[in-house]
């Protein structure tokens, strides 16, 4: 199919300027941080390229009007969205894998996170470059790249004088202040819940979160309904059934450690339903991957063919044909492989480095083709990661590598591949946008490498910040064990957060990833402890990500992050390498996914709903309902809806709510700051009422609806 870009190949206009790269990197960090926050809460993110493009057009216009700068060109705005889109893809890849280290009983060092993010990000960009000709140029007309096409439309409209950035900014500040007054000042409950007294074990709950409402609006009513259906199965079928049949048991039922009769609904979900959900998500991911097998084969063949033609494609006569040279790509990939092998923190051997290259090439190719067909937001990256983890773990079992250190190795392989596949898909979408507006591929590829590198350097600190802010150091119910010899505990740590204000002493760190029946640590449960020089355990360190304690010793509440996809990765590794999974529960989940797929319902979103608490899927469902109402009124075409006012406002809600959550996490690191913000204690009857939460969330939904309906009519 013939293609005429908006800017011709002979045009000589500003493109990859310092201002464009810096703005793209800054916006990439902002949206990367918000995507990380969202992925830790519900295990999913949404594409950031469109809101970044809208903000770029507006910010450059504002700088031009205020400071009389030269007006930015459409190609500069394209560089901004390319650089900025890297942040979201890096964040997703990191968030669904690296927190599994905490769940497996290891520390989550910033150096390890940054290494995985940088290596995976750069690998994803480089591996997609040889595929550009086959995917973007030759595939034009066959592969639609929905987000990339919509982003190009936004840039073209901005060039002609239109813009919708006011909507994104409105959503951003609305989400920011809503989250601040909700979670920060506690003027209304963030998760209103009501037990159903006549239905034992069942409850209704909904997190009145602006970011989750925005996610539901963006993914649309069908997927939102399927997700909440999984949540209903979990909250109103599985938990009540376990409560009904297990209430009479006097002893704990594995894998729980206390009788079902003494467990709350959330404890039942965490001890039993979580494993059912893990089996369902694993099966759903593999089913979605199996459905794309023809695409996988076709993409792999096309990828190898592209490698053969790459020299011709790169050697084009115009700037629209020029990619980064293949010699540089292959040489840099080789250096990355050596770096992956040599970096100590990843604990990878040569086989691990080879597996990363093989899986990386396969899934980056598949990811690039899938985003061209179904878009970035629907790209089953987690399914590819699960497949990588399963295959890697099985190879390790066959080779007899089942020790605790090999769990870190298997996770490192999956993490780098996950980041690479996510970044590769985002790069393909951005290159499609550049193809439509007339951008230079080589400059876009360079800017994507810069964006991946800068975002990767920040993601690790953001992840650790969120974890540290919600980490609880408790002195209650500590193991009554005195460690006779502490000489082996050479690593030291100080107490952080509010508890650390009164205790400045360094302690030795005892980190147990496996329970021991003999030896100096016998009888101590799995976990992380701070020990003094006399061998006395002084603190249990309960992490912010997937931790169990929601309150500090002083009674103040703490927000925990479930990190659902990361927990899934840890369950797979632990289950295969140590054979400790409750396989009966996992197989129940597998059967649920198979049943839903046979009924014609997409198994993966349903399985994610089972895996998440109902409180997380309920606001997503509400957002989907608002989108359904808007589309009934406006009769919006699918290709128009990606850049509609409702979607742009939702993108702002996601970013604003997430950034507020990160800023509030900073406040909790200092003792007394979080309590000083608590205004709800002065009006307990209003702040503690579920009605207040419903009214405030309802008002937010009405504003989203009116934005989607009224502003759409004015366009």
ABEGO torsion letter per residue (X at the ends): XBBBBABBAABBBBBBBAAAAAAAAAAAAAAAAAAAAAAAAAGBBBBAAAAAAAAAAAAAAAAAAAAGBBBBBAAAAAAAAAAAAAAAAAAAAAAAAAAAAAAAGBBBBAAAAAAAAAAAAAAAAAAAAAAAAAAAAAABGABAGAAAAAAAAAAAAAAAGBBAAAAAAAAAAAAAAAAAAAAAAGABBABBBBBBAABBGBBBBBBBBAAAAAAAAAAEAAAAAAAAAAAAAAAAAAAAAAAAAAAABABBBOABABBAAABBAAAAAAAAAAAAAAAAAAAAAAAAAAAAAAAAAAAAAAAAAAAAAAAAAAABABAAABBBBAAAAAAAAAAAAAAAAABAAAGBBAAAAAAAAAAAAAAAAAAAAAAAAAEAAABBAAAAAAAAAAAAAAAAAAAGBABAAAAAAAAAAAAAAAAAAAAAAAAAAAAAAAAAAGBBAAAAAAAAAAAAAAAAAAAAAAAAAAAAAABBBBABGBBBBBBABAAABABBBBBBEAAAAABABBBBBBBBABBBABEAABGBBBEBBBBBAAGBBABBBBBABGBABABBAAGBBBBBBAGAAAAAAAAAAAAAAAGABBAAAAAAAAAAAAAAAAAGBBAAAAAAAAABBAAAAAAAAAAAAAAAAAAAAAGBBAAAAAABAAAAAAAAAAAAAAAAAAAAAAAAABBGAAAAABAAAABAAAAABAAAAAAAAAAAAAAAAAAAAAAAAAX
